[in-house]
């Protein structure tokens, strides 16, 4: 791992940060909620570095339990990946840990714990890796973090949500007191397990939206991150189309759409050239009949009325981005070669008992997928469940599909009854987790290891 790190092209610059995870009280609209957060805010303060810089982050754990940090989407060295007891020892209460690694790729990333249900608190923040060269003519470079929120509201907590799910699955819960399961034709059936009282955009509820101001005649780059635990979001800007430029950090040939579906863990960068006025930026919680929102306002429209809180732009039902629309730019493509290893994995489980896994086995019982340095690896995910699953691969980016021009990603939504194939190069030795990025499915066993062998 250390030898691989020395091979990474670096700038020689060190970007150093101190990060504290602690219990805190947050103001979310008119509500005061007790939760856990980085630096006492939600989302945590974005970290910005240049491609090739060395990140040096000291994590100070002031939580009452152990934690770690996973650098979602970055192909970091294995001992910095933040998976407890696999890539590192846990960081106990009152302890600290120094993460240090070269940042390999530009793009929009984020970080969060890989411990239990901690992600469904406020323990997440953006990580923006700026291009070595000029990224383009943007008048506003805006991060937009989406999240489903329940912690600290009316006695809710992630632990209670999981307990309710397990009880519901065993039939021991009074179903008359529960909300019917979310459904979505876009997601192919069940849309999620958990009912959330709030959906947030940059930590703010829909009645207290943030305003993004764009210079008159200017262009905005919006970096969408879905930090939710159980919710896909369909995103649109009222009165406008969006041009998608990046998927999970990697550039794609620009494609113009009305709306984008973003699964947990996914990121998309888009550009928007707003017309004069104040426009709704809306994230519809897919299948859950609720929204998060912000306002995009041009600098020459300071007196324009804000869009109503209930606004749902018609663009939400317009042309939706499909994976088949994403074409990797030349520099982002994997080389053309045959796969050395091809393995098919079944996504299995159900709400009955709230048990999830791969090939009918939870994480503890599934044998690792063994690969060798230098191989081209092909994995096919076959979803046999009635629920969609956003599958995330650590330590690598993959090509979506077998077409040479397939987009580079690290997280992919696999719908019920669907099969999705990914290809990646085994070029980052270690033990790497692959899992569903539904926090509750992961906690209940939907994970396995991809393990390098000599």
PALO-490915 format. One record per atom (N, C-alpha, C): residue in one letter; x, y, z. Coordinates in pm, whole numbers, plus 50000, padded with zeros to 5 digits. Example, Ala and Ser with C-alpha at 12.3 -4.5 7.8 and 13.67 -1.06 7.14 Angstrom:
a513194943150780 a512304955050780 a513204967050780 s512854977550708 s513674989450714 s512905000350787 
//
This chain:
x500824988050000 x500005000050000 x500865012550000 x501925012350081 x502805024050084 x503505025849950 x503895014649886 x504545015549755 x503585021249652 x502315016849657 x501325022049563 x501125036949584 x501175041549709 x501005055649738 x502125063849677 x503355058449678 x504495065649622 x504365067249472 x503605058249407 x503425059049262 x502425069649220 x501625074649313 x500595084349277 x501245097849245 x500885103849131 x501435117049100 x500905127449198 x501785134649262 x501375144449362 x501965158049335 x501345168049396 x501815181849381 x502895185349481 x502995177449588 x503905180849695 x503275189849800 x502105195649768 x501405204049865 x500665195349966 x500585199950089 x499825193150193 x498675202150235 x497455196750228 x496265203850275 x495865197650408 x496025205250517 x495805199950651 x494495205150709 x493785196150776 x492495199650838 x492375192750973 x491665199451064 x491255193351190 x489755191351184 x489305179451224 x487895176051214 x487455169851346 x486405175451406 x485905170251533 x484495164851516 x484305152351556 x482985146251559 x482495146751702 x481305152851723 x480835154851859 x479325156151862 x478755153651979 x477335156352000 x477115171351997 x475965175451941 x475695189751929 x474185191851920 x473765204351934 x472385208251911 x472335217151788 x471545213151690 x471455220451564 x470105227351553 x470115238651486 x468875245351448 x468525241351306 x467435234151290 x466965230151157 x465605236851139 x465625248051069 x464425256151062 x464075261251200 x462865258751242 x462405263051375 x462665252451482 x463285241451445 x463485230451537 x464895230551596 x464995226751721 x466285224251785 x466415209151802 x467435203251741 x467575188751746 x468935184951805 x468925174651885 x470165169251940 x470645157951849 x471885159051804 x472405149351709 x473915148951720 x474565142351626 x476025142151615 x476425148451484 x477525156051484 x477915163251364 x479415165651363 x479925169351245 x481295174151231 x481295189351247 x482045194251345 x482175208651360 x480895215551399 x479905208351453 x478695214451501 x477785220151396 x477835214851273 x476955219851168 x476585208651072 x475505211150994 x475045201550895 x474755208850764 x475345203950653 x476435194250650 x477685200150714 x478685191650735 x479965196750784 x480585206150682 x481515214250730 x482205223750642 x482855216550524 x482585220750401 x483235214050286 x484755215350293 x485435204650261 x486895204850247 x487215206150099 x488085215650065 x488475217749926 x489985216049914 x490395207749818 x491815205349791 x492015205149641 x493275205049600 x493615203649458 x493985189149428 x493635184749308 x494035171449264 x495545169849279 x495955158649339 x497375155949360 x497915160749494 x497135168949566 x497555173049700 x497545161149795 x498305162249901 x498235152750010 x497275158350115 x496235150650146 x495325154550252 x495825149250384 x495875157850484 x496235153950620 x495115158450711 x494315148950758 x493125152050837 x493235145350972 x493225153251077 x493195147651212 x491745147151258 x491245135051278 x489905133051331 x489975132151483 x489245140751550 x489135140251696 x487725135151729 x487665124251803 x486385117951834 x485925122051973 x484925130751977 x484305134752104 x482905128752118 x482625118352040 x481355111152051 x481425101352167 x480285096352212 x480305086352319 x480585072252269 x480825070552141 x481155057452086 x482205058851977 x482755047551935 x483815047651834 x483295052151699 x484215057051613 x483835061651480 x485015059851385 x484795062851257 x485835063151154 x485385073251049 x486235075550947 x485835083250830 x486115075150704 x485105074350619 x485265068650485 x485215079950384 x486175080450292 x486295090950191 x485595085950064 x484305088450058 x483435082049960 x483785086149817 x484155076149737 x484445078249595 x485905079749563 x486725082749664 x488155084649639 x488885071249647 x489765068949551 x490575056749551 x491815059149637 x491595060049767 x492685062549861 x493425049549891 x494555050749958 x495265038650002 x494385031350103 x494505017950105 x493535009650175 x493465012550325 x494595015650387 x494575017750532 x494005031250572 x493565039250474 x492905052050501 x491415051750467 x490865039850434 x489515039050378 x488425039650484 x488745037650610 x487775040050716 x486785029150746 x487045016750703 x486145005650736 x486664998950863 x485894999450971 x486404994651100 x486764979951099 x487914976951159 x488424963351179 x488794956351048 x488694963350936 x489114957750808 x490264965950751 x490094979050744 x491184987550696 x491814995650808 x491164996850922 x491755004051035 x491045000051164 x491735002451276 x491095000951406 x490145012651426 x489095010451505 x488145021251530 x488825032351611 x488285044451596 x488755055951673 x487835057351793 x488325053851910 x487475053452028 x487135067152082 x486165067852173 x485815080652236 x487035087152301 x487225099952273 x488355107252329 x489655105352254 x489655096652152 x490875093952075 x490895102151946 x492015101751878 x492145108351749 x492845099051652 x492725102251523 x493365094451418 x493765103851307 x494955101551251 x495445109851142 x495295102651010 x494425108050924 x494295103150787 x495255111150699 x495975104050614 x496935110750526 x497035102850396 x496755109550284 x496785102650154 x496845112950043 x497385108649928 x497375116849807 x495985115949745 x495445127349705 x494105127849644 x494265125349494 x493775113849442 x494125110049305 x493315116949196 x492045119549220 x491165123849111 x490385136349149 x490215145349052 x489375157049072 x487905152749070 x487065161049134 x485645158349129 x484925161449258 x483655157649261 x482795159849376 x482695146949457 x483165147649582 x483165136049671 x482585140249805 x482575131149901 x482095134650035 x482665124550132 x482475127050261 x482985117750361 x481975116050473 x482055104350539 x481095100650642 x481655088850720 x481095085650836 x481565073850910 x481185060950839 x481835050150881 x481435036850836 x481155028250957 x480425034151053 x480115027551179 x478605027451201 x477995015951202 x476605014751238 x475715024351161 x474875031751235 x473905040851176 x474335055451186 x475625057951210 x476085071651234 x475825080951116 x475815075550995 x475565084050878 x474195090650884 x473215084250949 x471875089950952 x471715100351063 x472845105351114 x472865117451196 x473355128651104 x474175137851156 x474705148651071 x476185146651043 x476635134251051 x478065131451032 x478365129250883 x478405140150808 x478785139550668 x479175153550624 x480005154250519 x480425167250465 x480975165250325 x480905175750241 x481445174750105 x482985175250105 x483555168650006 x484975169549976 x485095172849828 x485565184849798 x485665189549660 x487135189549619 x487435181749516 x488805180949464 x488835188949334 x489505200249338 x489545209149222 x490545204249119 x490205206648992 x491065202448882 x492405209848888 x493445203148837 x494765209548830 x494715221848741 x493925220748635 x493795231848541 x492495239348570 x492275250248499 x491065258248513 x489845249448489 x488915248548587 x487775239548572 x486725244248474 x486745256948435 x485745261648340 x485135274848381 x484325280548294 x483765293948318 x482505293348404 x482675292048536 x481545291748627 x481555304348711 x480405310948720 x480295322748804 x479925319048947 x479365307048964 x479035301749097 x479335286949097 x480125282449194 x480435268249213 x479785264249345 x478625257749338 x477795255649455 x477595240749485 x477925236749607 x477645223249653 x476205222649703 x475485212049665 x474095210149707 x473975196149767 x473845195549901 x473795182649970 x472345179550009 x471875167849971 x470515163349998 x470545153050111 x469545153750198 x469535144450311 x468115142250362 x467845129950404 x466595126750475 x466875127250625 x465985133650700 x466305136850840 x465215132350935 x465655125351043 x464735121751151 x465355123251288 x466675123751299 x467335123351429 x466925135351515 x466475132451636 x466145143051732 x464785149351715 x463965144351623 x462635150051600 x461565140551656 x460795145551752 x459675137851810 x460125124151860 x461295123951923 x461785111451980 x462405101751882 x462545105951758 x463125097251657 x464655096651668 x465205085651621 x466645083851610 x466885072651510 x468065071651453 x468355060451363 x468175046951432 x468555045951559 x468425033251631 x466965029351645 x466105039051674 x464675036051685 x464115032151548 x464565038951442 x464085035451307 x464425021051273 x465655016751305 x466045002951276 x465234993151361 x465034996451487 x464234987751573 x462824986151518 x462234997351471 x460894996651413 x460874988251286 x461924989351203 x461974981451080 x462044966551111 x462874962951207 x463004948851244 x461694943751301 x461054951951387 x459764947951446 x458704946351339 x458684955551243 x457714954951135 x457924942451051 x459184939051027 x459484927350946 x459124914351012 x459114914251146 x458754901951218 x457274901451254 x456544912151218 x455114912451244 x454754916151386 x455734920851465 x455454924151605 x455114938651625 x455074946451516 x454754960651528 x453314962951485 x452654972351550 x451284975951513 x451304983251380 x450964976451271 x451064982251138 x450104993951120 x449074994751206 x448145005751195 x448765019051231 x449895018951299 x450565031151341 x451675035351246 x451825028151135 x452935030951045 x452425036750915 x453315043950847 x453005049350716 x453175038350612 x452285037050512 x452455026850409 x453815028250340 x454375017050299 x455695017250236 x455685025850110 x456745033550092 x456855042349976 x456965034049848 x456305038849742 x456325031949613 x456705041849504 x457425036949403 x457825045449291 x458005036949167 x457295040849061 x457505033948933 x458895037048878 x459415048748909 x460765052448863 x461805043148923 x461585039049049 x462525030149118 x462105015449107 x461045012749034 x460674998949005 x459934991849114 x459384999149212 x458644992449319 x458794999749451 x459294992749552 x459474998849684 x460525009849675 x460185021549731 x461085033049719 x461955035149842 x461625028749954 x462395030550075 x461705024250193 x462445022750302 x461925016050421 x461475025750530 x462105037550536 x461985046350652 x461165058750616 x460265062650706 x459505075050690 x460255086350760 x460585096750685 x461355108050739 x460465120250753 x460525126950869 x459715139050886 x460225151050807 x461515150950770 x462095162250698 x463025157550588 x463125165850484 x464125164050380 x464855177350366 x466185176650367 x467015188650378 x467825190950252 x468045203750221 x468985207750118 x469995217050186 x471245212650191 x472295219750264 x471885222550409 x471275212450470 x470935213250611 x469715221350644 x468955225750543 x467825234550569 x466535228050518 x465455229050596 x464175223350555 x463505232050451 x462455227050387 x461855234650275 x461255248050315 x460845249750440 x460285262750479 x461355273250506 x462625269150504 x463735278350530 x464825276250425 x464515278850297 x465445275350189 x466645284650182 x467755279150140 x468935287250109 x468745293649971 x469345305349951 x469305312049822 x470695312149761 x470805307449637 x472055307649561 x471955319049461 x472815328849473 x472765340549385 x473785339049272 x473295340349149 x474125339149030 x474185352748962 x475365357548923 x475445370348851 x474545370248728 x473955381748697 x473095382948580 x473835378148455 x473215369248382 x473835363748261 x474895353448290 x475035349348415 x476115340248454 x475725325548448 x476675317348487 x476505302648484 x476805297148623 x475965287748665 x476175281048794 x476585266648770 x477565262348848 x477905248048855 x477335242948987 x476415233548978 x475795227549095 x476355213549114 x476885210949233 x477455197849265 x476495190749360 x475695181649307 x474705174549388 x475335162449456 x475065161049586 x475495149549665 x474285144349740 x473975131549725 x472895125549805 x473515118849927 x473395125750041 x473925120550168 x472835113650249 x471675111150188 x470585104550259 x470905090050290 x470055084250374 x470255070350415 x469245060750353 x468085066050306 x467045057050258 x466215063350146 x466695074450087 x465865081949993 x466615085549866 x466015082549752 x466495087849625 x465795101149600 x466485110349537 x465915123549508 x465885126049358 x464745131049311 x464615135649173 x464715150749176 x465715156249106 x466085170349119 x465785177848990 x465285190149004 x465025198648886 x465075213248927 x465345221848828 x465295236348845 x464115241548765 x463185248148833 x462015253248765 x462375262548649 x461735260348532 x461945269148418 x463245267148343 x464015256748377 x465335254848316 x465635240148292 x466535237848200 x467155224848183 x468545225248245 x469065213548279 x470405212348336 x471305204848238 x472555208848234 x473535201648153 x474435193748245 x474355180448236 x475165171648321 x476575171048266 x477565173648352 x478965173948310 x479835163348379 x479405158748496 x480185148848572 x479235139248644 x479675126748653 x478945116648730 x479925110248829 x479595110848957 x480465105649063 x481895110749050 x482035123449011 x483335129849006 x483995129848871 x483625120548782 x484325119048654 x483555126148542 x484285132248446 x483615139748340 x482895130748241 x481765135948191 x481005129248086 x480745139247975 x480455134247857 x480065143147748 x478805150547792 x478755163647779 x477605171347829 x476285166147772 x475305164547861 x473985159947820 x472935168447891 x471955173247814 x470945182347866 x469695174547905 x469225176848030 x468055169848080 x467205179448162 x465975175148193 x465105182848281 x465295179048427 x465565166148452 x465625161448589 x466625150048602 x467115148148724 x468105137748753 x467645130048875 x467695116748870 x467435108248985 x468775104949050 x468895107949180 x470175106249250 x469965096649367 x470605084949359 x470535075349468 x471505078849580 x471335072449694 x472225075149806 x473675072249765 x474545081949795 x475965080449763 x476355085749627 x475385087749536 x475705092849403 x475955107849406 x476715112549307 x476935126949288 x476835130149139 x476275141749110 x476235146948973 x476585161648975 x477415165848880 x477665180048857 x476895184248733 x476235195848744 x475495201248631 x475815216048617 x475535221648500 x475575236048483 x474175240948448 x473885252948495 x472615259648468 x472905274248438 x472285279448332 x472385293648298 x471045300148331 x470875305148454 x469545309648495 x469095322448425 x467845322548384 x467215334548333 x466965344248449 x466775356848417 x466515366748521 x465305362748604 x465475362448736 x464365359048824 x464815350748942 x463835345649016 x464055336649129 x463375323449097 x464145312649101 x463675299749049 x463785288949156 x462835279549161 x462905268849260 x463875257749218 x464765254149307 x465575242049293 x464965231849387 x464375221349333 x463565212149412 x464115198049400 x464205191349515 x464565177149521 x463365169649575 x462715161949488 x461555154049527 x462035140849587 x461625138049711 x461945125249774 x461145114449701 x461835106749618 x461175097549525 x460285087549601 x458995087649567 x458045078349626 x457565082249764 x458035093649817 x457705097249955 x456895110149965 x456545116249853 x455665127849848 x456125138949943 x457395142349934 x457965153250015 x459125159149937 x459515171449971 x460575178049896 x461585184849988 x462765186949932 x463755196449985 x463895207149878 x464345219149917 x464405229549815 x465395240549852 x465765248049748 x466525260549760 x465995269849652 x466555281849648 x466145291849549 x467375296249472 x467285296249340 x468335301849255 x467855315549209 x468605325749243 x468195339449212 x469325346449136 x468965353649031 x469965361448959 x470165375049028 x471335380549013 x471675392749086 x470865404749043 x470255403848925 x469435415048878 x467945412948911 x467665403649001 x466265400849035 x466095400449187 x466745409749256 x466705409549402 x465315412149458 x464465418549379 x463105421449427 x462075411249381 x462505401449302 x461555391249254 x461065382749370 x459805379349368 x459235371049474 x459835357049469 x460045351249586 x460555337549593 x459465327849549 x459835316749486 x458835306749449 x458155301449575 x456885297449565 x456185292049682 x456825279249733 x456685276849863 x457315265149925 x456805252049864 x455575252049818 x454985239649764 x455295237549616 x456105246249556 x456365245349412 x456995231949375 x456415225649273 x456995213449217 x457085215549066 x458255219349018 x458405223048877 x457995211748784 x457425215548670 x457035205548570 x458235197848519 x459415203848534 x460635196948489 x460875183848563 x460315182348683 x460455169748757 x459875157948679 x458925160748590 x458315150248509 x458795150548365 x459845158448339 x460375159548204 x461415148948173 x462305152048081 x463335142548040 x464265139648157 x464295126848197 x465105122748311 x466415116448263 x467495119748330 x468785113848297 x468755098748316 x469215091548217 x469365076948226 x470855073648224 x471205062248280 x472605058248275 x473105057048132 x472205052948042 x472595051447901 x472915064847836 x472495076047898 x472825089247846 x474255093447879 x474875086747974 x476185090848023 x477295084547939 x478085092947877 x479215088547793 x480485094547851 x481405086047891 x482655090947950 x483465098747848 x484085109447892 x485015116447805 x486225107647780 x486985111047677 x488105102547637 x489065099847753 x489375110447829 x490375108947935 x489845101048054 x488525099448064 x487935092348178 x487645077648148 x487895073148026 x487515059547989 x488535049348037 x488025037348070 x488915026148092 x489455021347958 x490645015847960 x491195010147837 x490354998147794 x490424995047664 x489654983747611 x490444970847629 x489884961647706 x490494948447725 x489424938947776 x489704926147766 x488774916047812 x488864914647963 x487754910548024 x487754908248168 x488524895448201 x489354896248304 x490074884448352 x489234876348451 x488294883148516 x487444876648615 x486044882248603 x485044873648599 x483644877948592 x482864870248698 x482244877548790 x481454871148894 x480094877848903 x479064869548913 x477704874448928 x477294873649075 x476684884449123 x476294885349263 x474794888249272 x474084880449350 x472664882849370 x472434892449486 x471594902449463 x471174911249571 x469924904949631 x469974901449759 x468944893149819 x468454899149951 x467264894849992 x466704899250119 x465304904450104 x464734908850215 x463384914150214 x463114921550343 x461964928450346 x461534935050468 x461134925050576 x460784912950538 x460434902850637 x461684899250718 x461704903550840 x462884901550922 x463944911950900 x463714920450799 x464674930950764 x466084925250752 x466224915150669 x467524908850645 x467924911150501 x469184915050479 x469664918350346 x471064912550327 x471424909550204 x472754904150180 x473034902350032 x474134895650005 x474504891349870 x474424876249865 x473794871049761 x473704856449741 x473084849449860 x472144856249926 x471454850250039 x472244849950167 x473384856850170 x474244856450288 x474534870650337 x474524872550468 x474954885450522 x476464886850515 x476954898850541 x478374901850528 x479264891750600 x478924888050722 x479784879350802 x479934865450741 x478974861350657 x478974847750603 x479404846950457 x479574858350391 x479894857950248 x481404857750229 x481894848150152 x483324847450123 x483744859550039 x484944864850060 x485414876049979 x485534872149831 x485394881849744 x485714880049603 x487214882149589 x487924872049549 x489384872849542 x489824877249403 x490644887749400 x491144893049273 x492654894749284 x493304896949169 x494754898749166 x495094912249106 x496204917749155 x496694930449102 x496844929648950 x496334939948881 x496464940648736 x495314934648658 x494394927648724 x493274921648653 x492224932148613 x491524929348504 x490284936248474 x489164927748535 x488414933548626 x487404926348702 x486014930748655 x485154921048634 x483764923748594 x482834917748699 x481944926148751 x480924921548846 x479544924548788 x478654914848799 x477274916748758 x476374915448881 x475594925848908 x474674925849021 x473274922748970 x472664911949024 x471314908048986 x470404910249106 x469454919349092 x468584922949203 x467354913949205 x467284905049302 x466164895749315 x465134900549416 x465304912649469 x464414917849572 x463374927249511 x462434931749594 x461434941449549 x461864955749578 x463094957449626 x463624970549664 x464794974049574 x464994986949543 x466164991349469 x467344992649565 x468554991349512 x469754991849595 x470854999949526 x471355010649589 x472525017749536 x473795010649582 x474485004349490 x475674996349523 x476935004749505 x477755005049610 x478955013249613 x480175004349628 x481195006849546 x482474999849552 x483525009049609 x484215004549713 x485285012549773 x486585011249694 x487405021649701 x488785020749655 x489005021149505 x487935021649427 x488035021249281 x486875029149220 x487055033449096 x485915037249015 x485745026248910 x484515024648864 x484245014148767 x483615020048643 x483695012448534 x482955015948413 x481575009948423 x480575017748392 x479195013048396 x478895005948265 x478624992948273 x478364985048153 x479644980448087 x479494973847974 x480644968147904 x481054976447782 x480304986847752 x480654995647640 x481885003847676 x482795005347584 x484045012447611 x483805026847654 x482675032747612 x482385046747645 x481525048147770 x481295037147842 x480475037747962 x481045047248065 x480155053848140 x480575063748238 x481365057248351 x482285065148409 x483005060948528 x482205065148652 x481965055648741 x481215058448863 x481785050048976 x481235052149096 x481565043449209 x480315038449280 x479145043749240 x477865039849299 x476855038449187 x476065027649190 x475095025449083 x473795020049142 x472675025349096 x471365020549140 x470975008049063 x470614997549136 x470174985049074 x468704982949113 x467824983749015 x466394983049040 x465914968649051 x464734966249109 x464214952649121 x464114945748985 x464574933348983 x464544925548860 x465594929348758 x466464938848792 x467444944048697 x468814937848722 x469604936848615 x471004932848625 x471874944348576 x472914947448651 x473844958148615 x475254952448620 x476024955048515 x477404950248507 x478364961948516 x479424960048594 x480474970148606 x481824963748578 x482764971648526 x484134967448504 x485064976948577 x486124971548639 x487144980148698 x488494973348692 x489534981548700 x490904976448699 x491384974648843 x491964963148870 x492504960249002 x493864967049015 x493844979649057 x495064987549061 x495274994449196 x494564989549301 x494664995949432 x494574985049538 x495684978649572 x495654966649657 x495044969049795 x494414958549846 x493854959149980 x492584950949991 x491864953350101 x490574946950126 x489514957950114 x488624956450017 x487704967249985 x486264962749999 x485464970950067 x484064967650085 x483244971649962 x482264963349930 x481214966249832 x479894964449904 x479004974349894 x477804973449977 x476674982049922 x475484979449974 x474334988049947 x474505000650030 x474245012449968 x474415024950041 x473115029550108 x472135020750117 x471045022750211 x471615019350349 x471685029150438 x472345027350567 x471775015350643 x470465013350633 x469815002650708 x470044988950644 x470134988450513 x470454975850446 x471904971850477 x472814981450477 x474204978450512 x474294973250655 x473624979850746 x473674975750887 x473134961550905 x472184957650818 x471584944450829 x472264934050742 x473424937550682 x474254927150621 x474504927750473 x474044938150401 x474184938350256 x475544944050217 x476574935750234 x477954939750205 x478794927250184 x479904929250115 x480904918650100 x482254925350077 x483314917050074 x484664922350051 x485174918149914 x485874927649850 x486704924649733 x488134924549782 x488774913049774 x490054910949842 x491174907649743 x492224915749745 x493404912849664 x494174901149725 x494614892149640 x495444880949684 x496714880849600 x497764875149655 x499044874549583 x499164861449510 
//
